[in-house]
């Protein structure tokens, strides 16, 4: 995707001019009395009536106007003084309380005619935390860790159930018409950790936020049971009150112990509730054979859970033995199961089964830039490829049985050192590929029924940027991304940095392909597709950061880098190291991140978070040519360092 260089320069000039004029206007406003066009406080985040996920505090950002060329003498949010940046932006981390919460902002100006105060109120909703239900009554609050939808299970599988209710009681469940009175136990109180703090914060998870009254139980599905569209019935009733009374009379329990309240509840106290999902056991509609409809689908370890394998090609078939909501459970081998979205596959007519293949031979073939390992099969099998370390790939083919008497190597290939097959279990064939040099990237695909793994050599003249095809991806486009206190969007900042980076890389002889060079919309999944089309050597996605609600941006900020596949981690490390050194910003961490632009396997791919949009000082830096060039230089040096050190221990 390439546009005229003149158009690029015009677009870049206009974007830069807009930002510089904005900064200049702010500077003029500080020294000259002008007629103020808008006299109001602008709140960028959060939005009015937004639900804010937070434990006890969260951030708010925005900007105040210049009145008579002056900033307010004082800015208060809910009575807390807040520092102001010289361009009028502010950021604060404020304590919040559950329920409807109002941020009250007050800007106090001292003008020539006297004092003036601007105010703004921002209502948000802070969810009530899950609380333990004490023994005032017997109550069931509903499913705990509910499945993704209705379940279809087969014999040997386990139905796991759970609900929340009054703590300290006796619980059981039933499946009417199937099983009755299956005991449940109350688990130990559980800490409700907030993912945003544990991933992007300092991991300060409050130990005081614990949840009691969680009951769990299970039922192993036998061969003899068939049921469809059944439901789970939960029961909760009083505990045995005798021991409570004895302990109370003997002085072991005080009158303020919550369990004493059980003594005053009626004998008939008993709560019942049905599950929010249905269950089927040995449903006659299963098993079925499904076929993947296109080549961008993934299979997962559970509904919406981590990836079992990515990019299953169109035409791959598998047996589905059950379902959970909008997901099919696939049986790949006797011990290997995965989940596929129902929307990703089509159900084949009864009687069609996935192929069974005997793999008799494997062969490697060398071309100018890669070596391809070919597996002749009888059909398209599901597969998984794992990088065990920098010099080893493990290929697993499901539904395949070894009859491998021959492995033929291309003698002129210096990449593959050794190929070893094994059969860890029936219907799972494994080939371990060891390489003489570090892995650069690989692709996997079917040609007819032959499965191929194409392993890429590093590009020639590796130590130099000259001739390298580098895809630069300015994150976001029509989606603005995060927004700074004075309104600079991440999409704008990403593009300005990326254009500087393009120019610097090209000056060193690299061939740069931009996923966008203006504010045109580029869909997320088109970005890695562009890289594959141009046979990229490297991929760098440029972003600027924000935080989830509830994480303190004054403590948690700086430069961060993200990779997905192990062969990309060294590129992420090198760029991250150079960025921290060049910008003077804090180290916010190196992340394995499941991001769409990082998932392709063919080349090293990283995403870089250069600075924090939401911090006024960093937003102001991002507007300047000097800082943009500093970031571009650091990313370039990081790429050069990666190329020079590639393959070195």
Secondary structure, 3 states (H helix, E strand, C coil): CCCCHHHHHHHHHHHHHHHHHHHHHHHHHHHCCCCCCCCCCEEEECCCCCEECCCCEEEEEEECCCECCECCCEEEECCEECCECCCCEEEEEEECCCEEEEEEEEEEEEECCEEEEEEEEEEEEECCCCCCECCCCCCEEEECCCCCCCEEECCCCEEEEEEEEECCCEEEEEECCCEEEEEEEECCCEECCCHHHHHHCCCCCCCCCEECCEEEEEEECCCCCCEEEEEEEEEEECCCHHHHHHHHHCCCCCCCCHHHHHHHCCCCCEEEEEEEEEEEECCCCCCEEEEECCCCEEEECCCCCCEEEEEECCCCEEEEEEEECCEEEEECCCCCEEEEEHHHEEECCCCCCCCCEEEEEEEEEECCCEEEEEEECCCCECEEEEEEECCEEEEEEECEEEEEEEEECCCCCCCEEEEEEEEEECCEEEEEEEECCCCCEEEEEEECCEEEEEEECCCCCCCCCCCCEEEEEECCCCCCCCECCCCCEHHHHHHHHHHHHHHHHHHCCCEEEECCCCCCCCCHHHHHHHHHHCCCCEEEEEEEECCCCCCCCCCCCCEEEEECCHHHHHHHHHHHHHHHHHHCCCEEEEEECCCHHHCCCCCEEEEEEEEECCCHHHHHHHCCHHHHHHHHHHHHHHHHHHHHHCCCC
